[in-house]
Amino acid sequence: MATRNVATVFGGSGFIGRYVVKRLARAGYVVRVAVRDPEAALFLKPMGAVGQVVPLYCDLRQEATVHRAVDGAQVVINLVGILAERRSGDFQAMHADGPATIARLAAEAGVAKLVHVSAIGADASSPSRYATSKAAGEALVSAAFPGATILRPSVVFGPEDQFFNRFGAMARMLPFMPVIAGATRMQPVYVGDVADAVMAALSRTDAPNATYELGGAKVWTFREILAYILKVTGRDRRLVEIPMPVARLQACVLELLPWKPLTRDQLLLLARDNVVAPGKPGLPELGIVPTPVELVVPDYLRRFQPGGGRRKLQPLPEAG
């Protein structure tokens, strides 16, 4: 390995985390993957040499485990995030209190660089608890570790995502595609580009104490995304608008399920655009060319096509 520098990645076994861990290992870091379930992170170990990727038990509510994770590390990356609460207070604990603890203990441990991954839409004045907790986390991290870099991605896509894959499954199963807040704009960003942004934040001298909003190559309306998914999967389905009052009633019921496929808080998020704000630095300022949706998504949505993708479909139009 080129260096014995230690990088600690909180939430490193998640969707974005696996891409970040792979890049850190390739760069020569010894990578501590701080997670609640170290056994579930064992799949990451082959990404590095023997002993280079080390899953480590950590609970953000237990300060001693956070201290152990950051002690002796040169860089720390926080990727912990949830889309729905299992119980009241989870957003505050995972998005605000936990990051505050990480930042404070990282500063006390002499960590050189901290990258905190938040989300576009983080807003202290938002009616969404997700958005307000993300905004609180950013403020607490910056106060405890003034040189921290904040990254705010839009909707993140990639082979393991829970966005395109979810709607691909719906296209296969449902007789129509429900559309909620179809005019809302999104700027899906490739997971590999987000991981590259993390690495750029660690290496660039202008990244400390800066906030970057990470959006993809194209802005889509939610309705356009759903129509594209239907085309990619070869499913002839009607797009049916669901009025927001009806969607709220559905969310009330679906919130009772353990995996919470739709919540009222998510509906509040859907009511607002999720795109890079004008004038905000993003991927280009980090030296990264955004990867178009059209170059990645069709490959992993093929399994939702009729016959599992073995039948030949009409060719898709060129990416524009």
GUFI-378352 format. One record per residue (C-alpha): y, z, x; residue in three letters; residue number from 0. Coordinates in Angstrom, 2 decimals. Example, Ala and Ser with C-alpha at 12.3 -4.5 7.8 and 13.67 -1.06 7.14 Angstrom:
GUFI-378352
c2: -4.50&c3: 7.80&c1: 12.30&aa: ALA&i: 0
c2: -1.06&c3: 7.14&c1: 13.67&aa: SER&i: 1
***
This chain:
GUFI-378352
c2: 0.00&c3: 0.00&c1: 0.00&aa: MET&i: 0
c2: 3.51&c3: -0.77&c1: 1.17&aa: ALA&i: 1
c2: 4.83&c3: 2.69&c1: 0.25&aa: THR&i: 2
c2: 3.66&c3: 6.11&c1: -0.84&aa: ARG&i: 3
c2: 6.58&c3: 6.60&c1: -3.22&aa: ASN&i: 4
c2: 5.53&c3: 8.25&c1: -6.47&aa: VAL&i: 5
c2: 6.52&c3: 6.93&c1: -9.90&aa: ALA&i: 6
c2: 5.92&c3: 8.97&c1: -13.03&aa: THR&i: 7
c2: 5.61&c3: 7.05&c1: -16.29&aa: VAL&i: 8
c2: 5.76&c3: 9.09&c1: -19.49&aa: PHE&i: 9
c2: 3.90&c3: 7.26&c1: -22.25&aa: GLY&i: 10
c2: 2.36&c3: 4.93&c1: -19.69&aa: GLY&i: 11
c2: -0.79&c3: 4.19&c1: -21.69&aa: SER&i: 12
c2: 1.16&c3: 2.64&c1: -24.58&aa: GLY&i: 13
c2: 2.01&c3: -0.96&c1: -25.37&aa: PHE&i: 14
c2: 4.92&c3: -1.29&c1: -22.92&aa: ILE&i: 15
c2: 3.49&c3: 1.27&c1: -20.51&aa: GLY&i: 16
c2: 0.49&c3: -0.77&c1: -19.39&aa: ARG&i: 17
c2: 2.80&c3: -3.57&c1: -18.25&aa: TYR&i: 18
c2: 5.11&c3: -1.17&c1: -16.42&aa: VAL&i: 19
c2: 2.21&c3: 0.62&c1: -14.70&aa: VAL&i: 20
c2: 0.77&c3: -2.69&c1: -13.50&aa: LYS&i: 21
c2: 4.09&c3: -3.73&c1: -11.96&aa: ARG&i: 22
c2: 4.65&c3: -0.34&c1: -10.32&aa: LEU&i: 23
c2: 1.19&c3: -0.42&c1: -8.77&aa: ALA&i: 24
c2: 1.76&c3: -3.95&c1: -7.53&aa: ARG&i: 25
c2: 5.03&c3: -2.75&c1: -5.95&aa: ALA&i: 26
c2: 3.11&c3: -0.10&c1: -4.03&aa: GLY&i: 27
c2: 3.93&c3: 3.05&c1: -5.98&aa: TYR&i: 28
c2: 1.45&c3: 5.82&c1: -6.59&aa: VAL&i: 29
c2: 1.71&c3: 5.94&c1: -10.39&aa: VAL&i: 30
c2: 1.36&c3: 9.13&c1: -12.39&aa: ARG&i: 31
c2: 0.70&c3: 8.25&c1: -16.02&aa: VAL&i: 32
c2: 1.90&c3: 11.27&c1: -17.98&aa: ALA&i: 33
c2: 0.19&c3: 11.26&c1: -21.38&aa: VAL&i: 34
c2: -1.27&c3: 13.55&c1: -24.02&aa: ARG&i: 35
c2: -4.75&c3: 12.02&c1: -23.60&aa: ASP&i: 36
c2: -5.55&c3: 11.22&c1: -19.93&aa: PRO&i: 37
c2: -9.00&c3: 9.87&c1: -20.81&aa: GLU&i: 38
c2: -7.41&c3: 7.23&c1: -23.03&aa: ALA&i: 39
c2: -5.36&c3: 6.13&c1: -20.00&aa: ALA&i: 40
c2: -8.35&c3: 5.57&c1: -17.69&aa: LEU&i: 41
c2: -8.25&c3: 1.83&c1: -18.43&aa: PHE&i: 42
c2: -5.11&c3: 1.69&c1: -16.27&aa: LEU&i: 43
c2: -6.83&c3: 2.80&c1: -13.07&aa: LYS&i: 44
c2: -8.11&c3: -0.69&c1: -12.08&aa: PRO&i: 45
c2: -4.49&c3: -1.88&c1: -12.01&aa: MET&i: 46
c2: -4.14&c3: -0.24&c1: -8.60&aa: GLY&i: 47
c2: -6.16&c3: 0.66&c1: -5.54&aa: ALA&i: 48
c2: -8.49&c3: 3.65&c1: -5.58&aa: VAL&i: 49
c2: -6.43&c3: 6.74&c1: -6.40&aa: GLY&i: 50
c2: -3.20&c3: 4.79&c1: -6.89&aa: GLN&i: 51
c2: -2.97&c3: 5.13&c1: -10.70&aa: VAL&i: 52
c2: -3.44&c3: 8.74&c1: -11.79&aa: VAL&i: 53
c2: -3.56&c3: 9.71&c1: -15.50&aa: PRO&i: 54
c2: -2.05&c3: 13.17&c1: -15.90&aa: LEU&i: 55
c2: -2.00&c3: 15.48&c1: -18.91&aa: TYR&i: 56
c2: 1.50&c3: 16.09&c1: -20.22&aa: CYS&i: 57
c2: 2.90&c3: 17.44&c1: -23.48&aa: ASP&i: 58
c2: 6.67&c3: 17.05&c1: -23.80&aa: LEU&i: 59
c2: 6.75&c3: 20.30&c1: -25.77&aa: ARG&i: 60
c2: 5.23&c3: 22.16&c1: -22.79&aa: GLN&i: 61
c2: 7.85&c3: 22.28&c1: -20.05&aa: GLU&i: 62
c2: 5.39&c3: 23.27&c1: -17.32&aa: ALA&i: 63
c2: 3.42&c3: 20.04&c1: -17.78&aa: THR&i: 64
c2: 6.61&c3: 17.96&c1: -17.58&aa: VAL&i: 65
c2: 7.62&c3: 19.79&c1: -14.40&aa: HIS&i: 66
c2: 4.25&c3: 19.05&c1: -12.82&aa: ARG&i: 67
c2: 4.58&c3: 15.37&c1: -13.75&aa: ALA&i: 68
c2: 8.01&c3: 14.88&c1: -12.14&aa: VAL&i: 69
c2: 7.64&c3: 17.17&c1: -9.14&aa: ASP&i: 70
c2: 7.64&c3: 15.06&c1: -5.96&aa: GLY&i: 71
c2: 8.32&c3: 11.78&c1: -7.79&aa: ALA&i: 72
c2: 10.95&c3: 9.37&c1: -6.54&aa: GLN&i: 73
c2: 11.35&c3: 7.52&c1: -9.84&aa: VAL&i: 74
c2: 10.66&c3: 8.47&c1: -13.45&aa: VAL&i: 75
c2: 10.34&c3: 6.14&c1: -16.44&aa: ILE&i: 76
c2: 10.26&c3: 7.43&c1: -20.01&aa: ASN&i: 77
c2: 8.58&c3: 5.15&c1: -22.56&aa: LEU&i: 78
c2: 7.65&c3: 7.74&c1: -25.19&aa: VAL&i: 79
c2: 8.46&c3: 6.65&c1: -28.71&aa: GLY&i: 80
c2: 7.08&c3: 6.77&c1: -32.25&aa: ILE&i: 81
c2: 7.77&c3: 4.59&c1: -35.28&aa: LEU&i: 82
c2: 6.89&c3: 7.19&c1: -37.93&aa: ALA&i: 83
c2: 6.69&c3: 10.96&c1: -38.12&aa: GLU&i: 84
c2: 3.39&c3: 12.66&c1: -38.79&aa: ARG&i: 85
c2: 5.33&c3: 15.79&c1: -39.62&aa: ARG&i: 86
c2: 9.00&c3: 16.58&c1: -40.01&aa: SER&i: 87
c2: 10.78&c3: 16.98&c1: -36.69&aa: GLY&i: 88
c2: 8.60&c3: 14.58&c1: -34.68&aa: ASP&i: 89
c2: 11.49&c3: 12.13&c1: -34.13&aa: PHE&i: 90
c2: 13.67&c3: 14.91&c1: -32.76&aa: GLN&i: 91
c2: 10.88&c3: 16.20&c1: -30.52&aa: ALA&i: 92
c2: 9.76&c3: 12.82&c1: -29.14&aa: MET&i: 93
c2: 13.06&c3: 10.91&c1: -28.99&aa: HIS&i: 94
c2: 15.59&c3: 13.65&c1: -28.19&aa: ALA&i: 95
c2: 14.21&c3: 17.01&c1: -27.05&aa: ASP&i: 96
c2: 11.42&c3: 15.51&c1: -24.93&aa: GLY&i: 97
c2: 13.64&c3: 13.04&c1: -23.06&aa: PRO&i: 98
c2: 16.19&c3: 15.82&c1: -22.50&aa: ALA&i: 99
c2: 13.49&c3: 17.94&c1: -20.86&aa: THR&i: 100
c2: 12.33&c3: 15.01&c1: -18.72&aa: ILE&i: 101
c2: 15.89&c3: 14.26&c1: -17.56&aa: ALA&i: 102
c2: 16.75&c3: 17.87&c1: -16.79&aa: ARG&i: 103
c2: 13.58&c3: 18.57&c1: -14.84&aa: LEU&i: 104
c2: 13.79&c3: 15.22&c1: -13.05&aa: ALA&i: 105
c2: 17.32&c3: 16.07&c1: -11.90&aa: ALA&i: 106
c2: 16.21&c3: 19.51&c1: -10.76&aa: GLU&i: 107
c2: 13.28&c3: 17.97&c1: -8.87&aa: ALA&i: 108
c2: 15.56&c3: 15.58&c1: -6.98&aa: GLY&i: 109
c2: 14.21&c3: 12.40&c1: -8.58&aa: VAL&i: 110
c2: 16.21&c3: 9.43&c1: -7.29&aa: ALA&i: 111
c2: 16.09&c3: 7.17&c1: -10.37&aa: LYS&i: 112
c2: 15.40&c3: 7.63&c1: -14.06&aa: LEU&i: 113
c2: 14.89&c3: 4.81&c1: -16.57&aa: VAL&i: 114
c2: 14.90&c3: 5.78&c1: -20.23&aa: HIS&i: 115
c2: 13.68&c3: 3.19&c1: -22.75&aa: VAL&i: 116
c2: 15.41&c3: 3.63&c1: -26.10&aa: SER&i: 117
c2: 15.91&c3: 0.96&c1: -28.79&aa: ALA&i: 118
c2: 18.52&c3: -1.41&c1: -30.15&aa: ILE&i: 119
c2: 19.83&c3: 0.29&c1: -33.25&aa: GLY&i: 120
c2: 20.16&c3: 3.73&c1: -31.67&aa: ALA&i: 121
c2: 23.14&c3: 5.07&c1: -33.60&aa: ASP&i: 122
c2: 24.30&c3: 8.61&c1: -34.23&aa: ALA&i: 123
c2: 25.87&c3: 7.52&c1: -37.54&aa: SER&i: 124
c2: 22.80&c3: 5.69&c1: -38.87&aa: SER&i: 125
c2: 21.12&c3: 6.92&c1: -42.08&aa: PRO&i: 126
c2: 17.77&c3: 6.46&c1: -40.27&aa: SER&i: 127
c2: 16.29&c3: 9.52&c1: -38.56&aa: ARG&i: 128
c2: 14.61&c3: 7.20&c1: -36.05&aa: TYR&i: 129
c2: 17.96&c3: 5.69&c1: -35.05&aa: ALA&i: 130
c2: 19.83&c3: 8.99&c1: -34.87&aa: THR&i: 131
c2: 17.09&c3: 10.62&c1: -32.79&aa: SER&i: 132
c2: 17.14&c3: 7.66&c1: -30.38&aa: LYS&i: 133
c2: 20.92&c3: 8.01&c1: -30.04&aa: ALA&i: 134
c2: 20.60&c3: 11.76&c1: -29.45&aa: ALA&i: 135
c2: 17.99&c3: 11.11&c1: -26.76&aa: GLY&i: 136
c2: 20.28&c3: 8.69&c1: -24.93&aa: GLU&i: 137
c2: 23.16&c3: 11.19&c1: -24.96&aa: ALA&i: 138
c2: 20.99&c3: 14.07&c1: -23.78&aa: LEU&i: 139
c2: 19.40&c3: 12.02&c1: -21.00&aa: VAL&i: 140
c2: 22.76&c3: 10.80&c1: -19.72&aa: SER&i: 141
c2: 24.18&c3: 14.34&c1: -19.78&aa: ALA&i: 142
c2: 21.26&c3: 15.82&c1: -17.84&aa: ALA&i: 143
c2: 20.79&c3: 12.87&c1: -15.44&aa: PHE&i: 144
c2: 24.14&c3: 11.02&c1: -15.17&aa: PRO&i: 145
c2: 22.67&c3: 8.18&c1: -13.11&aa: GLY&i: 146
c2: 20.01&c3: 7.30&c1: -15.66&aa: ALA&i: 147
c2: 19.56&c3: 3.69&c1: -16.78&aa: THR&i: 148
c2: 19.17&c3: 3.18&c1: -20.54&aa: ILE&i: 149
c2: 17.21&c3: 0.17&c1: -21.80&aa: LEU&i: 150
c2: 17.40&c3: -0.76&c1: -25.48&aa: ARG&i: 151
c2: 14.86&c3: -3.43&c1: -26.46&aa: PRO&i: 152
c2: 14.80&c3: -5.23&c1: -29.78&aa: SER&i: 153
c2: 11.42&c3: -5.75&c1: -31.47&aa: VAL&i: 154
c2: 8.90&c3: -6.06&c1: -28.61&aa: VAL&i: 155
c2: 6.16&c3: -8.69&c1: -28.83&aa: PHE&i: 156
c2: 3.03&c3: -9.31&c1: -26.82&aa: GLY&i: 157
c2: -0.77&c3: -9.50&c1: -27.25&aa: PRO&i: 158
c2: -1.10&c3: -5.80&c1: -28.14&aa: GLU&i: 159
c2: 1.97&c3: -5.53&c1: -30.38&aa: ASP&i: 160
c2: 2.06&c3: -3.95&c1: -33.80&aa: GLN&i: 161
c2: 4.55&c3: -6.45&c1: -35.19&aa: PHE&i: 162
c2: 3.30&c3: -10.06&c1: -35.04&aa: PHE&i: 163
c2: -0.30&c3: -8.85&c1: -35.12&aa: ASN&i: 164
c2: 0.31&c3: -6.78&c1: -38.24&aa: ARG&i: 165
c2: 1.84&c3: -9.66&c1: -40.16&aa: PHE&i: 166
c2: -0.78&c3: -12.03&c1: -38.80&aa: GLY&i: 167
c2: -3.43&c3: -9.78&c1: -40.36&aa: ALA&i: 168
c2: -1.46&c3: -9.70&c1: -43.62&aa: MET&i: 169
c2: -1.29&c3: -13.51&c1: -43.62&aa: ALA&i: 170
c2: -5.07&c3: -13.61&c1: -43.37&aa: ARG&i: 171
c2: -5.76&c3: -11.01&c1: -46.06&aa: MET&i: 172
c2: -3.05&c3: -11.32&c1: -48.71&aa: LEU&i: 173
c2: -2.57&c3: -14.14&c1: -51.24&aa: PRO&i: 174
c2: 1.19&c3: -14.10&c1: -50.50&aa: PHE&i: 175
c2: 3.48&c3: -12.79&c1: -47.76&aa: MET&i: 176
c2: 5.81&c3: -10.00&c1: -48.93&aa: PRO&i: 177
c2: 9.36&c3: -10.20&c1: -47.59&aa: VAL&i: 178
c2: 11.57&c3: -7.12&c1: -47.38&aa: ILE&i: 179
c2: 15.17&c3: -7.54&c1: -46.18&aa: ALA&i: 180
c2: 14.45&c3: -11.15&c1: -45.24&aa: GLY&i: 181
c2: 18.03&c3: -11.85&c1: -44.09&aa: ALA&i: 182
c2: 17.97&c3: -9.11&c1: -41.44&aa: THR&i: 183
c2: 18.30&c3: -10.62&c1: -37.96&aa: ARG&i: 184
c2: 16.02&c3: -9.72&c1: -35.05&aa: MET&i: 185
c2: 15.81&c3: -10.80&c1: -31.41&aa: GLN&i: 186
c2: 12.15&c3: -10.29&c1: -30.40&aa: PRO&i: 187
c2: 11.73&c3: -9.62&c1: -26.68&aa: VAL&i: 188
c2: 8.56&c3: -10.20&c1: -24.66&aa: TYR&i: 189
c2: 6.87&c3: -7.04&c1: -23.38&aa: VAL&i: 190
c2: 6.57&c3: -8.53&c1: -19.89&aa: GLY&i: 191
c2: 10.34&c3: -9.05&c1: -19.82&aa: ASP&i: 192
c2: 10.89&c3: -5.42&c1: -20.82&aa: VAL&i: 193
c2: 8.60&c3: -4.29&c1: -17.98&aa: ALA&i: 194
c2: 10.49&c3: -6.57&c1: -15.58&aa: ASP&i: 195
c2: 13.73&c3: -4.97&c1: -16.81&aa: ALA&i: 196
c2: 12.35&c3: -1.54&c1: -15.90&aa: VAL&i: 197
c2: 11.55&c3: -2.76&c1: -12.40&aa: MET&i: 198
c2: 14.98&c3: -4.37&c1: -12.07&aa: ALA&i: 199
c2: 16.62&c3: -1.11&c1: -13.13&aa: ALA&i: 200
c2: 14.79&c3: 0.66&c1: -10.31&aa: LEU&i: 201
c2: 15.89&c3: -1.82&c1: -7.66&aa: SER&i: 202
c2: 19.43&c3: -2.86&c1: -8.61&aa: ARG&i: 203
c2: 22.41&c3: -0.90&c1: -7.33&aa: THR&i: 204
c2: 24.44&c3: -1.64&c1: -10.48&aa: ASP&i: 205
c2: 21.81&c3: -0.29&c1: -12.90&aa: ALA&i: 206
c2: 22.35&c3: 3.50&c1: -12.59&aa: PRO&i: 207
c2: 24.54&c3: 4.93&c1: -15.36&aa: ASN&i: 208
c2: 24.33&c3: 1.61&c1: -17.26&aa: ALA&i: 209
c2: 22.94&c3: 0.62&c1: -20.65&aa: THR&i: 210
c2: 21.23&c3: -2.75&c1: -21.23&aa: TYR&i: 211
c2: 20.28&c3: -4.24&c1: -24.60&aa: GLU&i: 212
c2: 17.17&c3: -6.37&c1: -24.25&aa: LEU&i: 213
c2: 16.82&c3: -9.29&c1: -26.63&aa: GLY&i: 214
c2: 14.72&c3: -12.43&c1: -26.49&aa: GLY&i: 215
c2: 15.63&c3: -16.08&c1: -26.22&aa: ALA&i: 216
c2: 16.36&c3: -16.56&c1: -29.94&aa: LYS&i: 217
c2: 17.72&c3: -14.67&c1: -32.92&aa: VAL&i: 218
c2: 15.53&c3: -14.94&c1: -36.02&aa: TRP&i: 219
c2: 15.87&c3: -13.70&c1: -39.57&aa: THR&i: 220
c2: 12.93&c3: -11.63&c1: -40.71&aa: PHE&i: 221
c2: 12.09&c3: -14.34&c1: -43.24&aa: ARG&i: 222
c2: 12.05&c3: -16.97&c1: -40.47&aa: GLU&i: 223
c2: 9.66&c3: -14.81&c1: -38.43&aa: ILE&i: 224
c2: 7.27&c3: -14.44&c1: -41.36&aa: LEU&i: 225
c2: 7.40&c3: -18.18&c1: -42.08&aa: ALA&i: 226
c2: 6.64&c3: -18.86&c1: -38.40&aa: TYR&i: 227
c2: 3.66&c3: -16.48&c1: -38.50&aa: ILE&i: 228
c2: 2.27&c3: -18.32&c1: -41.53&aa: LEU&i: 229
c2: 2.62&c3: -21.64&c1: -39.70&aa: LYS&i: 230
c2: 1.02&c3: -20.36&c1: -36.49&aa: VAL&i: 231
c2: -1.91&c3: -18.85&c1: -38.39&aa: THR&i: 232
c2: -2.35&c3: -21.92&c1: -40.58&aa: GLY&i: 233
c2: -2.06&c3: -19.90&c1: -43.78&aa: ARG&i: 234
c2: -0.58&c3: -21.54&c1: -46.87&aa: ASP&i: 235
c2: 1.07&c3: -18.50&c1: -48.45&aa: ARG&i: 236
c2: 4.18&c3: -18.08&c1: -50.56&aa: ARG&i: 237
c2: 6.95&c3: -15.89&c1: -49.19&aa: LEU&i: 238
c2: 7.72&c3: -13.41&c1: -51.97&aa: VAL&i: 239
c2: 10.91&c3: -11.35&c1: -51.83&aa: GLU&i: 240
c2: 10.32&c3: -7.65&c1: -52.56&aa: ILE&i: 241
c2: 13.45&c3: -5.94&c1: -53.98&aa: PRO&i: 242
c2: 14.48&c3: -2.90&c1: -51.96&aa: MET&i: 243
c2: 14.01&c3: -0.43&c1: -54.88&aa: PRO&i: 244
c2: 10.42&c3: -1.66&c1: -55.25&aa: VAL&i: 245
c2: 9.89&c3: -1.42&c1: -51.49&aa: ALA&i: 246
c2: 11.11&c3: 2.18&c1: -51.55&aa: ARG&i: 247
c2: 8.59&c3: 3.06&c1: -54.25&aa: LEU&i: 248
c2: 5.82&c3: 1.42&c1: -52.19&aa: GLN&i: 249
c2: 6.94&c3: 3.32&c1: -49.08&aa: ALA&i: 250
c2: 6.77&c3: 6.63&c1: -50.96&aa: CYS&i: 251
c2: 3.08&c3: 5.95&c1: -51.62&aa: VAL&i: 252
c2: 2.26&c3: 4.49&c1: -48.21&aa: LEU&i: 253
c2: 3.82&c3: 7.47&c1: -46.43&aa: GLU&i: 254
c2: 0.90&c3: 9.52&c1: -47.75&aa: LEU&i: 255
c2: -1.54&c3: 7.52&c1: -45.61&aa: LEU&i: 256
c2: -2.36&c3: 8.93&c1: -42.14&aa: PRO&i: 257
c2: -1.25&c3: 5.74&c1: -40.32&aa: TRP&i: 258
c2: 1.92&c3: 5.28&c1: -42.46&aa: LYS&i: 259
c2: 2.14&c3: 1.45&c1: -42.59&aa: PRO&i: 260
c2: 5.60&c3: 1.65&c1: -44.19&aa: LEU&i: 261
c2: 8.10&c3: 4.48&c1: -44.52&aa: THR&i: 262
c2: 11.45&c3: 4.92&c1: -46.21&aa: ARG&i: 263
c2: 13.02&c3: 5.49&c1: -42.79&aa: ASP&i: 264
c2: 11.72&c3: 2.10&c1: -41.61&aa: GLN&i: 265
c2: 13.32&c3: 0.48&c1: -44.65&aa: LEU&i: 266
c2: 16.66&c3: 1.94&c1: -43.55&aa: LEU&i: 267
c2: 16.14&c3: 0.30&c1: -40.15&aa: LEU&i: 268
c2: 15.24&c3: -3.02&c1: -41.77&aa: LEU&i: 269
c2: 18.56&c3: -3.03&c1: -43.59&aa: ALA&i: 270
c2: 20.42&c3: -3.50&c1: -40.28&aa: ARG&i: 271
c2: 20.33&c3: -6.33&c1: -37.75&aa: ASP&i: 272
c2: 18.36&c3: -5.67&c1: -34.57&aa: ASN&i: 273
c2: 20.08&c3: -7.95&c1: -32.05&aa: VAL&i: 274
c2: 21.98&c3: -7.58&c1: -28.79&aa: VAL&i: 275
c2: 25.58&c3: -6.57&c1: -29.49&aa: ALA&i: 276
c2: 28.29&c3: -9.03&c1: -28.36&aa: PRO&i: 277
c2: 29.35&c3: -8.38&c1: -24.77&aa: GLY&i: 278
c2: 26.49&c3: -6.00&c1: -24.00&aa: LYS&i: 279
c2: 24.64&c3: -6.61&c1: -20.72&aa: PRO&i: 280
c2: 20.98&c3: -7.48&c1: -21.11&aa: GLY&i: 281
c2: 18.16&c3: -9.46&c1: -19.53&aa: LEU&i: 282
c2: 20.38&c3: -12.13&c1: -17.92&aa: PRO&i: 283
c2: 22.44&c3: -9.43&c1: -16.17&aa: GLU&i: 284
c2: 19.18&c3: -8.01&c1: -14.80&aa: LEU&i: 285
c2: 18.22&c3: -11.43&c1: -13.46&aa: GLY&i: 286
c2: 15.55&c3: -12.09&c1: -16.11&aa: ILE&i: 287
c2: 15.17&c3: -15.27&c1: -18.17&aa: VAL&i: 288
c2: 13.97&c3: -14.30&c1: -21.68&aa: PRO&i: 289
c2: 10.52&c3: -15.57&c1: -22.64&aa: THR&i: 290
c2: 10.53&c3: -17.48&c1: -25.98&aa: PRO&i: 291
c2: 8.34&c3: -16.26&c1: -28.82&aa: VAL&i: 292
c2: 6.89&c3: -19.76&c1: -29.09&aa: GLU&i: 293
c2: 5.38&c3: -19.60&c1: -25.59&aa: LEU&i: 294
c2: 3.37&c3: -16.42&c1: -26.16&aa: VAL&i: 295
c2: 2.74&c3: -15.59&c1: -29.81&aa: VAL&i: 296
c2: 0.60&c3: -18.58&c1: -30.89&aa: PRO&i: 297
c2: -2.06&c3: -17.74&c1: -28.32&aa: ASP&i: 298
c2: -2.75&c3: -14.22&c1: -29.59&aa: TYR&i: 299
c2: -2.27&c3: -15.01&c1: -33.28&aa: LEU&i: 300
c2: -4.94&c3: -17.71&c1: -33.09&aa: ARG&i: 301
c2: -7.57&c3: -15.19&c1: -34.16&aa: ARG&i: 302
c2: -5.90&c3: -14.96&c1: -37.58&aa: PHE&i: 303
c2: -6.31&c3: -18.68&c1: -38.23&aa: GLN&i: 304
c2: -9.00&c3: -19.98&c1: -40.61&aa: PRO&i: 305
c2: -12.31&c3: -19.88&c1: -38.80&aa: GLY&i: 306
c2: -10.93&c3: -17.48&c1: -36.21&aa: GLY&i: 307
c2: -8.92&c3: -20.25&c1: -34.55&aa: GLY&i: 308
c2: -11.84&c3: -22.62&c1: -34.01&aa: ARG&i: 309
c2: -10.50&c3: -25.17&c1: -36.49&aa: ARG&i: 310
c2: -7.87&c3: -27.61&c1: -35.31&aa: LYS&i: 311
c2: -4.44&c3: -27.12&c1: -36.86&aa: LEU&i: 312
c2: -1.44&c3: -29.41&c1: -36.97&aa: GLN&i: 313
c2: 0.55&c3: -29.07&c1: -33.71&aa: PRO&i: 314
c2: 3.52&c3: -26.70&c1: -33.79&aa: LEU&i: 315
c2: 7.01&c3: -28.09&c1: -33.25&aa: PRO&i: 316
c2: 8.52&c3: -27.84&c1: -29.79&aa: GLU&i: 317
c2: 10.35&c3: -24.57&c1: -29.01&aa: ALA&i: 318
c2: 14.04&c3: -25.07&c1: -29.58&aa: GLY&i: 319
***
